Amino acid sequence: MSSAETTRMDDPAPDGAGRAVPGPNGPEPAGTGPDVARPRTGAPPGLADSARALADGRATSAEMVSAALARIEASQGTLNAFRHLRAEAALAEAADADRRLAAGERLPLLGVPVAVKDDTDVAGMPTHFGCAGDRPAATADSEAVRRLRAAGAVIVGKTNSCELGQWPFTEGAAFGATRNPWHTGHTPGGSSGGSAAAVAAGLVPAALGSDGAGSVRIPAAWTHLVGIKPQRGRISVHPHSDAFQGLTVNGPLARTVADAALLLDAVAGPHPDDPYRPPPIDASAAARRDPGRLRIALAWRPPLTLTGTAPHPDVLRAVAELAQALARLGHHVEEARPRYGLIGLGFVPRATAGIAELAALHPEPALLDARTRSALRTGTRLGGRVVRAARAREVRQHRRIGALFHRGRSGAGFDVLLTPTTALPPPRIGRFDGLSAWRTDVAMTEACPYAWPWNVLGWPGISVPAGFTPDGLPVGAQLLGPSRSEERLVALAAQLESDRRWHEHRPPGFG
């Protein structure tokens, strides 16, 4: 964009608690090529609409949960979004929700079907986190799941993730390949690819994912969804106290900003043992609020990665058009360059140490992907003093990058940073097969260089749909803010959604 344009701008779980669901095998399913995104009618309702329909008596939880389970079963051979279903337990919980609704009880998500990523403990189900082999069933819910249940949600199953959440694709020997509803020859992203595919295809109205280097935002971008990476500590990661050395947070994936905000509000809050405790927010109220006129920095250049990464022309076009929409809505949009510095020196030790910590707990290490075993060795070498030094750099990184948001002699005074979510459209299934650990790292950095710095900082960001390539593949843009700025980002995303109407477009054949 010119300155003129921008300046104004497996194996079944025990006791019937859940069961493994088979994934697809063989070539890409027929008849699933690219198509033009079109508004769809008669699609399954979103999260807020589902909650209202249940509260108003226009639907029953039994109907909603049964329909969700049927859609999941029908799509599993094509999309392979789920690792485990808990059909029997979910139907029993739906029947109980209907009794409670009939008695006048009201909760934010009472009776609404949702899904969670398979890095999240659900009592009675194994937490495979993309790995092969047998794992014992979790004996207790994670704090996020406990809060989902307290809000009344019915968890229908656990969605696929790549092994230990380390790649931006959702493929693995343990479960096959999870496919993108917009074009099943392509990945939905990762590592929350199963959750993203499930929501984009209309299997469930919303799902929980996790984000340690963009793992909510990347699949949101590549499946035309809203994905929120909240402030570190906003949603508890308990039973972990400091997941992936502070990089990983849980976050919602939904078709609309209001739905993502509703899920965020439902699961937000600390466990008593959590080390991070940001003050509460009301994301749903923010989604109904005018953001005011904001100063928005548009940054095309990613942090230094030594890969020569540049955004794909289709990504450039889509994000530039979104920037123009922000300018038309009255915001000041100006190209800028955040001072990322050598932030990768703070990321690599923390990320690999996090992988090493989880991989070391696997009961059958030989079943892990060779690339995971390589990360285990690297993370072990970089643990201890190296990772402590990397974490100590975070305060300086806050000051240097945060100067973008501070007004004054050395600060630019922007309210929001806008970047592409990814540099490339969604790659094809199998793009990363057979690559060494190093080549996989290079390839995924070329595709996804923009998201991970905000995990190092622990600050919030939202990926929103930016449009489509000529082949009908979705791409996204990030709205990034300083510490504890979720409400501002949510309000801005909701304003954009009202203008761009992205939620009206559904993948052909799904949703």
Kinemage of the C-alpha trace (Angstrom):
@kinemage 1
@onewidth
@group {chain A} dominant
@subgroup {mainchain}
@vectorlist {calphas} color= white
{ca met a 1} P 0.000 0.000 0.000
{ca ser a 2} L 1.131 3.549 -0.638
{ca ser a 3} L 1.571 5.988 2.210
{ca ala a 4} L -1.461 7.869 0.948
{ca glu a 5} L -3.574 4.763 1.302
{ca thr a 6} L -2.302 3.913 4.755
{ca thr a 7} L -2.085 7.287 6.445
{ca arg a 8} L -5.886 7.515 6.270
{ca met a 9} L -6.675 4.551 6.632
{ca asp a 10} P -6.096 -45.265 18.870
{ca asp a 11} L -7.573 -46.777 21.446
{ca pro a 12} L -10.982 -46.392 23.112
{ca ala a 13} L -11.016 -44.600 26.434
{ca pro a 14} L -11.913 -46.586 29.537
{ca asp a 15} L -15.388 -47.005 30.996
{ca gly a 16} L -17.129 -45.779 27.837
{ca ala a 17} L -16.088 -42.186 28.592
{ca gly a 18} L -15.003 -41.678 25.009
{ca arg a 19} L -13.904 -43.550 21.956
{ca ala a 20} L -11.256 -43.105 19.336
{ca val a 21} L -12.577 -42.077 15.943
{ca pro a 22} L -10.849 -43.278 12.778
{ca gly a 23} L -9.272 -40.843 10.372
{ca pro a 24} L -9.218 -40.996 6.598
{ca asn a 25} L -6.735 -43.038 4.651
{ca gly a 26} L -5.646 -42.867 1.057
{ca pro a 27} L -5.774 -39.963 -1.381
{ca glu a 28} L -7.680 -36.746 -1.111
{ca pro a 29} L -11.445 -37.349 -1.229
{ca ala a 30} L -13.018 -36.716 -4.597
{ca gly a 31} L -15.029 -33.612 -5.331
{ca thr a 32} L -13.292 -31.411 -2.799
{ca gly a 33} L -11.422 -28.944 -4.954
{ca pro a 34} L -11.459 -25.176 -4.503
{ca asp a 35} L -14.678 -23.263 -4.936
{ca val a 36} L -15.739 -19.672 -4.549
{ca ala a 37} L -16.787 -18.823 -1.001
{ca arg a 38} L -20.491 -18.047 -0.890
{ca pro a 39} L -22.931 -16.946 1.781
{ca arg a 40} L -24.698 -20.026 3.139
{ca thr a 41} L -28.176 -20.357 4.571
{ca gly a 42} L -29.597 -23.018 6.851
{ca ala a 43} L -26.211 -23.641 8.459
{ca pro a 44} L -25.835 -24.791 12.085
{ca pro a 45} L -26.118 -21.864 14.511
{ca gly a 46} L -23.141 -20.261 16.176
{ca leu a 47} L -22.305 -20.344 19.858
{ca ala a 48} L -24.340 -17.338 21.023
{ca asp a 49} L -27.285 -18.245 18.771
{ca ser a 50} L -27.228 -21.816 20.102
{ca ala a 51} L -27.253 -20.582 23.691
{ca arg a 52} L -30.180 -18.230 22.959
{ca ala a 53} L -32.157 -20.947 21.167
{ca leu a 54} L -31.768 -23.252 24.153
{ca ala a 55} L -32.656 -20.570 26.684
{ca asp a 56} L -35.716 -19.546 24.650
{ca gly a 57} L -36.928 -23.114 24.264
{ca arg a 58} L -36.581 -23.104 20.474
{ca ala a 59} L -34.269 -26.118 20.567
{ca thr a 60} L -33.125 -28.784 22.975
{ca ser a 61} L -29.609 -29.703 23.961
{ca ala a 62} L -30.337 -33.316 23.024
{ca glu a 63} L -31.145 -32.188 19.489
{ca met a 64} L -28.080 -29.982 19.231
{ca val a 65} L -25.659 -32.523 20.640
{ca ser a 66} L -27.092 -35.363 18.560
{ca ala a 67} L -26.815 -33.235 15.425
{ca ala a 68} L -23.219 -32.273 16.243
{ca leu a 69} L -22.247 -35.899 16.805
{ca ala a 70} L -23.900 -36.897 13.521
{ca arg a 71} L -22.029 -34.181 11.626
{ca ile a 72} L -18.743 -35.250 13.185
{ca glu a 73} L -19.297 -38.903 12.270
{ca ala a 74} L -20.317 -38.015 8.719
{ca ser a 75} L -17.259 -35.792 8.175
{ca gln a 76} L -14.615 -37.883 9.897
{ca gly a 77} L -13.601 -39.802 6.781
{ca thr a 78} L -13.136 -36.517 4.925
{ca leu a 79} L -11.887 -33.996 7.503
{ca asn a 80} L -10.583 -36.154 10.364
{ca ala a 81} L -11.062 -33.326 12.869
{ca phe a 82} L -11.507 -35.443 16.014
{ca arg a 83} L -9.238 -37.827 17.920
{ca his a 84} L -11.869 -38.955 20.440
{ca leu a 85} L -15.620 -38.598 20.827
{ca arg a 86} L -17.539 -38.889 24.067
{ca ala a 87} L -20.933 -39.540 22.490
{ca glu a 88} L -22.573 -41.473 25.319
{ca ala a 89} L -21.431 -39.065 28.028
{ca ala a 90} L -22.295 -36.000 25.906
{ca leu a 91} L -25.827 -37.237 25.226
{ca ala a 92} L -26.345 -37.899 28.938
{ca glu a 93} L -25.098 -34.402 29.759
{ca ala a 94} L -27.400 -32.955 27.084
{ca ala a 95} L -30.401 -34.687 28.654
{ca asp a 96} L -29.416 -33.271 32.037
{ca ala a 97} L -29.013 -29.800 30.490
{ca asp a 98} L -32.534 -30.022 29.082
{ca arg a 99} L -33.917 -30.867 32.524
{ca arg a 100} L -32.068 -27.904 34.018
{ca leu a 101} L -33.268 -25.563 31.260
{ca ala a 102} L -36.847 -26.727 31.747
{ca ala a 103} L -36.498 -25.974 35.464
{ca gly a 104} L -35.497 -22.399 34.659
{ca glu a 105} L -31.728 -22.610 35.155
{ca arg a 106} L -29.706 -20.319 32.931
{ca leu a 107} L -25.952 -20.385 32.318
{ca pro a 108} L -23.937 -18.817 29.487
{ca leu a 109} L -23.479 -22.095 27.555
{ca leu a 110} L -25.998 -24.419 29.178
{ca gly a 111} L -26.523 -27.354 26.808
{ca val a 112} L -24.381 -26.027 23.957
{ca pro a 113} L -22.031 -28.541 22.257
{ca val a 114} L -18.360 -27.536 22.053
{ca ala a 115} L -15.036 -29.272 21.426
{ca val a 116} L -11.616 -29.037 23.038
{ca lys a 117} L -8.140 -29.719 21.662
{ca asp a 118} L -6.421 -32.953 22.550
{ca asp a 119} L -3.806 -31.256 24.695
{ca thr a 120} L -6.539 -30.552 27.239
{ca asp a 121} L -7.395 -32.920 30.073
{ca val a 122} L -10.969 -34.183 30.147
{ca ala a 123} L -11.629 -36.573 33.002
{ca gly a 124} L -11.966 -40.160 31.808
{ca met a 125} L -10.252 -39.564 28.466
{ca pro a 126} L -6.609 -39.895 27.418
{ca thr a 127} L -4.698 -36.757 26.460
{ca his a 128} L -2.623 -37.931 23.502
{ca phe a 129} L -1.586 -34.449 22.256
{ca gly a 130} L -1.027 -35.847 18.768
{ca cys a 131} L 1.140 -38.763 19.923
{ca ala a 132} L 0.856 -42.467 19.217
{ca gly a 133} L 0.725 -45.106 21.925
{ca asp a 134} L -1.399 -45.765 24.954
{ca arg a 135} L -1.955 -43.031 27.511
{ca pro a 136} L -3.879 -43.323 30.770
{ca ala a 137} L -7.147 -41.513 31.101
{ca ala a 138} L -7.010 -38.156 32.824
{ca thr a 139} L -8.288 -38.367 36.367
{ca ala a 140} L -9.533 -34.767 36.481
{ca asp a 141} L -10.604 -31.987 34.149
{ca ser a 142} L -8.190 -29.205 33.330
{ca glu a 143} L -9.190 -25.835 34.756
{ca ala a 144} L -10.410 -24.642 31.338
{ca val a 145} L -12.652 -27.704 30.993
{ca arg a 146} L -13.902 -27.266 34.558
{ca arg a 147} L -14.937 -23.731 33.678
{ca leu a 148} L -16.567 -24.887 30.434
{ca arg a 149} L -18.651 -27.352 32.407
{ca ala a 150} L -19.478 -24.688 34.995
{ca ala a 151} L -20.808 -22.526 32.148
{ca gly a 152} L -23.011 -25.443 31.100
{ca ala a 153} L -21.234 -26.512 27.909
{ca val a 154} L -21.416 -30.102 26.664
{ca ile a 155} L -18.017 -31.321 25.447
{ca val a 156} L -18.604 -33.668 22.517
{ca gly a 157} L -14.994 -34.675 21.921
{ca lys a 158} L -11.323 -33.863 21.585
{ca thr a 159} L -9.895 -32.519 18.357
{ca asn a 160} L -6.696 -33.515 16.582
{ca ser a 161} L -3.400 -31.734 17.104
{ca cys a 162} L 0.016 -32.382 15.634
{ca glu a 163} L 2.522 -34.099 17.915
{ca leu a 164} L 3.038 -31.949 21.047
{ca gly a 165} L 1.658 -28.945 19.171
{ca gln a 166} L 4.943 -28.031 17.537
{ca trp a 167} L 4.031 -27.548 13.846
{ca pro a 168} L 1.583 -25.377 11.845
{ca phe a 169} L -0.048 -28.430 10.289
{ca thr a 170} L -2.180 -31.175 11.829
{ca glu a 171} L -0.793 -34.416 10.480
{ca gly a 172} L 0.851 -37.386 12.131
{ca ala a 173} L 1.297 -41.132 12.082
{ca ala a 174} L -0.905 -41.467 15.163
{ca phe a 175} L -4.086 -40.146 13.542
{ca gly a 176} L -3.502 -39.333 9.858
{ca ala a 177} L -4.122 -35.914 8.364
{ca thr a 178} L -6.722 -33.376 9.427
{ca arg a 179} L -7.984 -31.565 6.334
{ca asn a 180} L -9.182 -28.050 5.564
{ca pro a 181} L -12.933 -27.775 4.903
{ca trp a 182} L -12.278 -25.063 2.304
{ca his a 183} L -10.150 -27.464 0.272
{ca thr a 184} L -9.419 -30.898 1.674
{ca gly a 185} L -6.157 -31.132 -0.221
{ca his a 186} L -4.755 -28.487 2.134
{ca thr a 187} L -3.995 -28.307 5.844
{ca pro a 188} L -6.231 -26.330 8.211
{ca gly a 189} L -3.051 -25.318 10.015
{ca gly a 190} L -1.847 -26.271 13.425
{ca ser a 191} L -1.461 -27.097 15.989
{ca ser a 192} L -5.147 -26.444 16.775
{ca gly a 193} L -6.082 -27.671 13.307
{ca gly a 194} L -8.706 -30.133 14.478
{ca ser a 195} L -10.549 -27.452 16.440
{ca ala a 196} L -10.371 -25.054 13.488
{ca ala a 197} L -11.581 -27.653 10.977
{ca ala a 198} L -14.451 -28.618 13.280
{ca val a 199} L -15.674 -25.031 13.655
{ca ala a 200} L -15.130 -24.028 10.021
{ca ala a 201} L -17.086 -27.069 8.835
{ca gly a 202} L -19.947 -26.338 11.237
{ca leu a 203} L -19.439 -29.534 13.234
{ca val a 204} L -19.507 -27.529 16.471
{ca pro a 205} L -20.251 -23.822 16.981
{ca ala a 206} L -16.923 -23.109 18.717
{ca ala a 207} L -13.894 -24.923 20.081
{ca leu a 208} L -10.990 -24.391 22.411
{ca gly a 209} L -7.435 -24.486 21.095
{ca ser a 210} L -4.034 -23.532 22.408
{ca asp a 211} L -1.424 -21.131 21.061
{ca gly a 212} L 2.303 -21.460 21.763
{ca ala a 213} L 3.618 -19.984 18.502
{ca gly a 214} L 0.419 -19.078 16.654
{ca ser a 215} L -1.394 -22.393 17.082
{ca val a 216} L -4.813 -20.727 17.427
{ca arg a 217} L -4.199 -17.817 15.081
{ca ile a 218} L -2.604 -19.773 12.206
{ca pro a 219} L -5.468 -22.280 11.814
{ca ala a 220} L -7.963 -19.448 12.275
{ca ala a 221} L -6.354 -17.641 9.324
{ca trp a 222} L -6.295 -20.742 7.151
{ca thr a 223} L -9.923 -21.739 7.860
{ca his a 224} L -11.624 -18.291 7.781
{ca leu a 225} L -12.255 -18.064 11.522
{ca val a 226} L -11.716 -15.702 14.424
{ca gly a 227} L -9.004 -16.980 16.754
{ca ile a 228} L -8.062 -15.233 19.989
{ca lys a 229} L -4.692 -15.615 21.685
{ca pro a 230} L -5.402 -14.000 25.046
{ca gln a 231} L -3.023 -12.452 27.530
{ca arg a 232} L -0.833 -14.994 29.313
{ca gly a 233} L -2.807 -16.208 32.317
{ca arg a 234} L -6.190 -15.078 31.017
{ca ile a 235} L -7.269 -18.710 30.560
{ca ser a 236} L -5.662 -21.171 32.919
{ca val a 237} L -3.423 -23.878 31.472
{ca his a 238} L -3.654 -25.915 34.704
{ca pro a 239} L -2.633 -28.711 35.358
{ca his a 240} L 0.396 -27.031 33.780
{ca ser a 241} L 1.584 -23.970 35.655
{ca asp a 242} L 3.790 -22.486 32.945
{ca ala a 243} L 3.096 -24.274 29.667
{ca phe a 244} L 6.026 -24.342 27.238
{ca gln a 245} L 8.047 -21.986 29.415
{ca gly a 246} L 5.269 -19.381 29.372
{ca leu a 247} L 4.741 -19.429 25.594
{ca thr a 248} L 1.461 -21.348 25.442
{ca val a 249} L -2.008 -20.077 26.276
{ca asn a 250} L -5.475 -21.472 25.616
{ca gly a 251} L -7.779 -19.593 23.278
{ca pro a 252} L -11.108 -19.803 21.427
{ca leu a 253} L -11.844 -20.478 17.761
{ca ala a 254} L -15.216 -19.383 16.395
{ca arg a 255} L -16.877 -18.054 13.291
{ca thr a 256} L -17.725 -14.661 14.802
{ca val a 257} L -16.094 -12.262 17.214
{ca ala a 258} L -19.096 -12.431 19.552
{ca asp a 259} L -18.878 -16.230 19.703
{ca ala a 260} L -15.124 -16.163 20.343
{ca ala a 261} L -15.649 -13.540 23.057
{ca leu a 262} L -18.407 -15.602 24.686
{ca leu a 263} L -16.173 -18.675 24.823
{ca leu a 264} L -13.289 -16.586 26.160
{ca asp a 265} L -15.472 -15.197 28.951
{ca ala a 266} L -16.737 -18.687 29.804
{ca val a 267} L -13.271 -20.188 30.328
{ca ala a 268} L -11.304 -17.175 31.584
{ca gly a 269} L -9.970 -17.125 35.103
{ca pro a 270} L -7.132 -18.612 37.138
{ca his a 271} L -6.648 -21.844 38.998
{ca pro a 272} L -5.488 -21.241 42.594
{ca asp a 273} L -1.988 -22.454 41.679
{ca asp a 274} L -1.576 -20.280 38.551
{ca pro a 275} L 1.390 -17.879 38.536
{ca tyr a 276} L -0.180 -15.368 36.106
{ca arg a 277} L -3.356 -13.497 37.089
{ca pro a 278} L -4.330 -10.608 34.804
{ca pro a 279} L -7.359 -8.641 35.996
{ca pro a 280} L -10.744 -9.793 34.650
{ca ile a 281} L -12.190 -8.509 31.384
{ca asp a 282} L -15.624 -8.639 29.737
{ca ala a 283} L -14.884 -9.681 26.168
{ca ser a 284} L -18.568 -10.028 25.255
{ca ala a 285} L -19.259 -6.440 26.272
{ca ala a 286} L -16.227 -5.319 24.277
{ca ala a 287} L -17.636 -7.051 21.187
{ca arg a 288} L -20.657 -4.752 21.415
{ca arg a 289} L -18.611 -1.590 21.939
{ca asp a 290} L -17.346 0.945 19.412
{ca pro a 291} L -13.540 0.859 19.506
{ca gly a 292} L -13.226 4.588 18.870
{ca arg a 293} L -10.755 6.000 16.391
{ca leu a 294} L -7.471 4.116 16.719
{ca arg a 295} L -3.933 4.533 15.494
{ca ile a 296} L -2.999 1.300 13.740
{ca ala a 297} L 0.509 0.320 12.687
{ca leu a 298} L 0.712 -1.876 9.592
{ca ala a 299} L 3.865 -4.013 9.568
{ca trp a 300} L 4.814 -6.157 6.595
{ca arg a 301} L 8.292 -7.189 7.692
{ca pro a 302} L 8.400 -10.144 10.110
{ca pro a 303} L 11.060 -10.620 12.781
{ca leu a 304} L 14.485 -11.755 11.652
{ca thr a 305} L 14.320 -15.475 10.794
{ca leu a 306} L 17.180 -15.820 8.250
{ca thr a 307} L 14.777 -17.511 5.814
{ca gly a 308} L 14.204 -14.581 3.470
{ca thr a 309} L 10.490 -14.776 4.183
{ca ala a 310} L 8.180 -12.390 2.351
{ca pro a 311} L 4.385 -12.479 2.276
{ca his a 312} L 2.759 -14.191 -0.704
{ca pro a 313} L 1.112 -11.759 -3.184
{ca asp a 314} L -2.349 -13.079 -2.284
{ca val a 315} L -1.643 -12.465 1.398
{ca leu a 316} L -0.336 -8.957 0.620
{ca arg a 317} L -3.449 -8.136 -1.350
{ca ala a 318} L -5.868 -9.441 1.274
{ca val a 319} L -4.206 -7.728 4.237
{ca ala a 320} L -3.855 -4.466 2.275
{ca glu a 321} L -7.590 -4.551 1.553
{ca leu a 322} L -8.319 -5.127 5.223
{ca ala a 323} L -6.071 -2.173 6.107
{ca gln a 324} L -8.013 -0.042 3.640
{ca ala a 325} L -11.250 -1.125 5.317
{ca leu a 326} L -9.871 0.004 8.665
{ca ala a 327} L -8.996 3.380 7.170
{ca arg a 328} L -12.462 3.673 5.678
{ca leu a 329} L -13.912 2.993 9.139
{ca gly a 330} L -12.081 6.083 10.399
{ca his a 331} L -8.879 4.675 11.849
{ca his a 332} L -5.441 6.096 11.163
{ca val a 333} L -3.412 3.331 9.495
{ca glu a 334} L 0.275 3.867 8.931
{ca glu a 335} L 3.083 1.546 7.910
{ca ala a 336} L 5.576 0.999 10.712
{ca arg a 337} L 8.358 -1.342 11.770
{ca pro a 338} L 8.262 -2.889 15.241
{ca arg a 339} L 11.705 -3.219 16.820
{ca tyr a 340} L 11.650 -7.010 17.143
{ca gly a 341} L 15.400 -7.277 17.598
{ca leu a 342} L 16.714 -10.814 18.019
{ca ile a 343} L 13.524 -12.030 19.650
{ca gly a 344} L 14.114 -15.496 18.244
{ca leu a 345} L 16.890 -15.919 20.795
{ca gly a 346} L 14.190 -15.770 23.436
{ca phe a 347} L 11.831 -18.104 21.609
{ca val a 348} L 13.884 -21.116 20.500
{ca pro a 349} L 15.192 -22.187 23.934
{ca arg a 350} L 11.754 -21.806 25.505
{ca ala a 351} L 9.949 -23.675 22.718
{ca thr a 352} L 12.354 -26.581 22.516
{ca ala a 353} L 12.583 -26.860 26.304
{ca gly a 354} L 8.795 -27.065 26.399
{ca ile a 355} L 8.777 -29.857 23.819
{ca ala a 356} L 11.532 -31.663 25.708
{ca glu a 357} L 9.613 -31.501 28.971
{ca leu a 358} L 6.527 -33.128 27.420
{ca ala a 359} L 8.401 -35.588 25.196
{ca ala a 360} L 10.382 -36.848 28.173
{ca leu a 361} L 7.109 -37.909 29.806
{ca his a 362} L 6.017 -40.103 26.884
{ca pro a 363} L 5.979 -43.756 27.986
{ca glu a 364} L 7.201 -44.990 24.578
{ca pro a 365} L 9.699 -42.444 23.189
{ca ala a 366} L 10.427 -44.625 20.146
{ca leu a 367} L 6.897 -43.884 18.909
{ca leu a 368} L 7.610 -40.152 18.683
{ca asp a 369} L 8.315 -38.528 15.330
{ca ala a 370} L 12.045 -38.270 14.564
{ca arg a 371} L 11.643 -34.485 14.501
{ca thr a 372} L 10.183 -34.552 17.990
{ca arg a 373} L 13.110 -36.602 19.227
{ca ser a 374} L 15.444 -34.028 17.645
{ca ala a 375} L 13.599 -31.231 19.478
{ca leu a 376} L 13.863 -33.261 22.677
{ca arg a 377} L 17.653 -33.361 22.317
{ca thr a 378} L 17.858 -29.656 21.468
{ca gly a 379} L 15.561 -28.663 24.307
{ca thr a 380} L 17.564 -30.713 26.761
{ca arg a 381} L 20.764 -28.964 25.676
{ca leu a 382} L 19.122 -25.530 25.880
{ca gly a 383} L 17.483 -26.085 29.246
{ca gly a 384} L 18.684 -24.744 32.537
{ca arg a 385} L 20.745 -21.553 32.328
{ca val a 386} L 20.054 -20.964 28.625
{ca val a 387} L 16.289 -21.044 28.975
{ca arg a 388} L 16.449 -18.959 32.165
{ca ala a 389} L 18.492 -16.355 30.282
{ca ala a 390} L 15.948 -16.429 27.446
{ca arg a 391} L 13.139 -15.777 29.870
{ca ala a 392} L 15.047 -12.984 31.547
{ca arg a 393} L 15.192 -11.177 28.192
{ca glu a 394} L 11.417 -10.795 28.168
{ca val a 395} L 11.409 -7.580 30.210
{ca arg a 396} L 13.736 -5.888 27.716
{ca gln a 397} L 11.675 -7.235 24.834
{ca his a 398} L 8.551 -5.717 26.393
{ca arg a 399} L 10.248 -2.325 26.515
{ca arg a 400} L 11.726 -2.443 23.014
{ca ile a 401} L 8.685 -3.766 21.137
{ca gly a 402} L 6.250 -2.037 23.462
{ca ala a 403} L 7.694 1.338 22.431
{ca leu a 404} L 5.453 0.988 19.360
{ca phe a 405} L 2.445 1.502 21.638
{ca his a 406} L 3.793 4.293 23.836
{ca arg a 407} L 3.426 7.952 22.963
{ca gly a 408} L 6.391 10.150 23.635
{ca arg a 409} L 9.793 11.147 22.364
{ca ser a 410} L 10.884 7.544 21.671
{ca gly a 411} L 7.470 5.924 21.235
{ca ala a 412} L 5.195 5.836 18.204
{ca gly a 413} L 1.920 5.870 20.112
{ca phe a 414} L -0.009 3.250 18.131
{ca asp a 415} L -2.979 1.435 19.648
{ca val a 416} L -2.892 -1.739 17.549
{ca leu a 417} L -0.390 -3.546 15.328
{ca leu a 418} L -1.743 -5.109 12.114
{ca thr a 419} L 0.257 -7.834 10.346
{ca pro a 420} L -0.497 -10.848 8.165
{ca thr a 421} L -1.196 -13.876 10.319
{ca thr a 422} L 0.861 -16.055 7.961
{ca ala a 423} L 3.151 -15.326 5.031
{ca leu a 424} L 1.629 -18.059 2.848
{ca pro a 425} L -1.815 -19.499 2.154
{ca pro a 426} L -2.475 -22.962 3.634
{ca pro a 427} L 0.013 -25.536 2.292
{ca arg a 428} L -1.036 -28.817 0.762
{ca ile a 429} L -1.412 -31.931 2.873
{ca gly a 430} L 1.916 -33.748 2.919
{ca arg a 431} L 3.990 -30.623 2.243
{ca phe a 432} L 6.127 -31.338 5.317
{ca asp a 433} L 6.346 -35.125 4.947
{ca gly a 434} L 9.808 -36.620 4.948
{ca leu a 435} L 11.584 -33.409 5.901
{ca ser a 436} L 14.342 -33.367 8.461
{ca ala a 437} L 13.834 -31.456 11.683
{ca trp a 438} L 15.876 -28.547 10.305
{ca arg a 439} L 14.054 -28.438 6.954
{ca thr a 440} L 10.696 -28.624 8.751
{ca asp a 441} L 11.674 -25.675 10.936
{ca val a 442} L 12.769 -23.658 7.897
{ca ala a 443} L 9.629 -24.490 5.912
{ca met a 444} L 7.256 -23.645 8.732
{ca thr a 445} L 9.133 -20.430 9.499
{ca glu a 446} L 8.787 -19.413 5.855
{ca ala a 447} L 5.045 -20.032 6.070
{ca cys a 448} L 4.415 -18.645 9.565
{ca pro a 449} L 6.917 -15.972 10.654
{ca tyr a 450} L 4.475 -13.455 12.156
{ca ala a 451} L 2.657 -15.052 15.087
{ca trp a 452} L 5.243 -16.363 17.548
{ca pro a 453} L 6.738 -13.075 18.883
{ca trp a 454} L 3.522 -12.357 20.765
{ca asn a 455} L 3.896 -15.684 22.564
{ca val a 456} L 7.328 -14.582 23.779
{ca leu a 457} L 5.811 -11.324 25.020
{ca gly a 458} L 2.718 -12.959 26.514
{ca trp a 459} L 0.470 -10.273 24.990
{ca pro a 460} L -2.909 -10.721 23.272
{ca gly a 461} L -3.698 -10.980 19.595
{ca ile a 462} L -6.619 -11.886 17.349
{ca ser a 463} L -6.522 -13.417 13.890
{ca val a 464} L -9.424 -12.345 11.710
{ca pro a 465} L -10.372 -13.446 8.189
{ca ala a 466} L -8.736 -11.265 5.538
{ca gly a 467} L -10.105 -12.904 2.403
{ca phe a 468} L -9.343 -15.662 -0.066
{ca thr a 469} L -6.809 -16.535 -2.712
{ca pro a 470} L -8.074 -16.944 -6.294
{ca asp a 471} L -8.202 -20.694 -5.548
{ca gly a 472} L -10.584 -20.124 -2.631
{ca leu a 473} L -8.073 -20.660 0.175
{ca pro a 474} L -8.532 -18.467 3.268
{ca val a 475} L -5.880 -16.109 4.609
{ca gly a 476} L -5.925 -13.970 7.741
{ca ala a 477} L -4.627 -10.850 9.446
{ca gln a 478} L -3.523 -10.308 13.029
{ca leu a 479} L -4.642 -7.523 15.324
{ca leu a 480} L -1.970 -7.352 18.037
{ca gly a 481} L -1.873 -5.236 21.149
{ca pro a 482} L 0.179 -4.485 24.247
{ca ser a 483} L -0.343 -6.153 27.584
{ca arg a 484} L -3.967 -6.781 28.619
{ca ser a 485} L -5.485 -5.135 25.539
{ca glu a 486} L -7.988 -7.882 24.656
{ca glu a 487} L -11.026 -5.631 24.988
{ca arg a 488} L -9.689 -3.092 22.501
{ca leu a 489} L -8.755 -5.836 20.032
{ca val a 490} L -12.138 -7.533 20.387
{ca ala a 491} L -13.999 -4.253 19.826
{ca leu a 492} L -11.938 -3.511 16.712
{ca ala a 493} L -12.388 -7.035 15.350
{ca ala a 494} L -16.152 -6.806 15.884
{ca gln a 495} L -16.283 -3.506 14.013
{ca leu a 496} L -14.361 -5.066 11.118
{ca glu a 497} L -16.660 -8.075 11.101
{ca ser a 498} L -19.732 -5.849 10.891
{ca asp a 499} L -18.197 -4.187 7.855
{ca arg a 500} L -16.651 -7.204 6.127
{ca arg a 501} L -19.384 -9.783 6.932
{ca trp a 502} L -16.880 -12.634 6.840
{ca his a 503} L -19.118 -14.887 8.927
{ca glu a 504} L -21.594 -15.160 6.055
{ca his a 505} L -19.159 -17.246 4.013
{ca arg a 506} L -18.932 -20.970 4.616
{ca pro a 507} L -16.823 -23.683 2.979
{ca pro a 508} L -18.557 -25.336 0.030
{ca gly a 509} L -20.109 -28.620 1.099
{ca phe a 510} L -19.810 -27.916 4.831
{ca gly a 511} L -21.361 -25.761 7.497
